[in-house]
Amino acid sequence: MFRITKRPWFAAASAAWLFVTASGIAAAQDVEADRLASRPGWSKGPLSGDLGDQATVSVPEGYYFLDASATRSFLQATENVPSGRELGAVVRVLDETHSWFALFSFSADGYVDDSDKDKIDADALMKNMKAGTEQDNEERKKRGWAPFTLEGWHKPPYYDATTHNLTWAIRGSSPGDSATINHSVRLLGRRGVMSVALVSDQSGIEAATSDFNQLLTGFEYKSGQRYAEFRSGDKLAGYGLAALIGGGAAAAAVKTGFLSKAWKAIVALIAAASAGLKKLFGRKEPESIATVQPPPVPPGA
């Protein structure tokens, strides 16, 4: 699971902004947007974000699209462990207290049979996910990162049989940080599954989810990759929907070997993961991510 916290530079800039005209604020925000867009692999919307050979996503104005390389750098900078399956990310900066990002990654395990859509045991899945989180905390400790507590469902799993999208949201926290909500979507395709994780703080999750859902209306598998285009002889994943939610039931994991094969990718999505976007937007950052300074005050303000 990923975490997100507030960005500190806005607080330092806010006092100066009190003396800035509306046009001055807009100019400062434009400067900030240009700085973000100038980072390697970052692009400012509107544009069509390419997600490998699988899909595309329409990125609106006011959003940023990160290519695969920039996405991995972004994850490292925010204390997330890349799985190696990342194809891109979308970052949305709303204001001084609310930001969110959406991570796109693809698992080419094959066609996922959704016949178990009415047999998803949310309680059993949460129990497994909490156990996985505790295991991942050992890895976090080795890296010097804060432990994470998975608190429970924010929204239990729901599958839309028409769009072949599986959705759920979990809530968790780390010492000293506000609660974080991970809103996850699995978009079933012909040759695998596109995982999309929305990360936001708890206070901004409703607005972020609304924006996120609108963003996903611009997601589209490329021709030949859609779930409905499955043909006899295509590769089968060998597991169902439950295995897409935190590793699935133990029986499914043992039967298919899915848990042992993809454990690192699963843990990256369900366990503690980041010190938040403050690592990205703050003054002290890893060398791989350029520091973002407070927007300048226009002359005469």
DAUR-V939422 format. One record per backbone hydrogen bond with DSSP energy under -0.5 kcal/mol. CO is the residue of the C=O (numbers start at 1). NH is the residue of the N-H. Records with the same first field share a line. If there is no record, write none. Layout:
# DAUR-V939422
CO = NH, NH
This chain:
# DAUR-V939422
7 = 10
8 = 11, 12
9 = 13
10 = 14
11 = 15
13 = 17
14 = 18
15 = 18
16 = 19
17 = 20
21 = 25
22 = 26
23 = 27
24 = 28
25 = 29
26 = 30
27 = 31
28 = 32
29 = 33
30 = 34
31 = 35
32 = 36
33 = 37
34 = 38
36 = 39
39 = 42
41 = 67
43 = 65
45 = 62
47 = 49, 59
49 = 51, 57
50 = 52
51 = 54, 55
54 = 222
55 = 51
56 = 220
57 = 49, 59
58 = 60
59 = 46, 47
60 = 63
62 = 93
63 = 45
64 = 91
65 = 43
66 = 89
67 = 71
68 = 72
69 = 73
70 = 74
71 = 75
72 = 76
73 = 77
74 = 78
75 = 80
76 = 79
78 = 275, 276
80 = 82
85 = 106
88 = 104
89 = 66
90 = 102
91 = 64
92 = 94, 100
98 = 94, 95
99 = 201
100 = 92
101 = 199
102 = 90
103 = 105, 197
104 = 87, 88
105 = 195
106 = 108
107 = 109, 193
111 = 113, 237, 238
114 = 117
116 = 119
120 = 122
121 = 125
122 = 126
123 = 127
124 = 128
125 = 129
126 = 130
127 = 131
128 = 132
129 = 133
130 = 134
131 = 135
132 = 136
133 = 137
134 = 138
135 = 138, 139
136 = 140
137 = 141
138 = 142
139 = 143
140 = 144, 145
141 = 144
148 = 150
149 = 151, 173
152 = 171
155 = 169
158 = 167
159 = 161
160 = 164, 165
164 = 188
165 = 160
166 = 186
167 = 158
168 = 184
169 = 154, 155
170 = 182
171 = 151, 152
172 = 180
173 = 149
174 = 177
179 = 202
180 = 172
181 = 183, 200
182 = 170, 184
183 = 198
184 = 168
185 = 187, 196
186 = 166, 188
187 = 194
188 = 227
191 = 110
192 = 189
193 = 107, 195
194 = 187
195 = 105
196 = 185, 198
197 = 103
198 = 183
199 = 101
200 = 181
201 = 204
202 = 205
204 = 208
205 = 209
206 = 210
207 = 211
208 = 212
209 = 213
210 = 214
211 = 215
212 = 216
213 = 217
214 = 217
215 = 218
216 = 219
218 = 58
220 = 56
222 = 225
225 = 190
226 = 229
227 = 230
231 = 234
235 = 111
239 = 113
240 = 243
241 = 244
242 = 245, 248
243 = 247
244 = 246
245 = 248
249 = 253
250 = 254
251 = 255
252 = 256
253 = 257
257 = 261
258 = 262
262 = 266
263 = 267
264 = 268
265 = 269
266 = 269, 270
267 = 271
276 = 279
277 = 280, 281
278 = 282
282 = 292
283 = 285
286 = 289
291 = 293
296 = 298
298 = 301
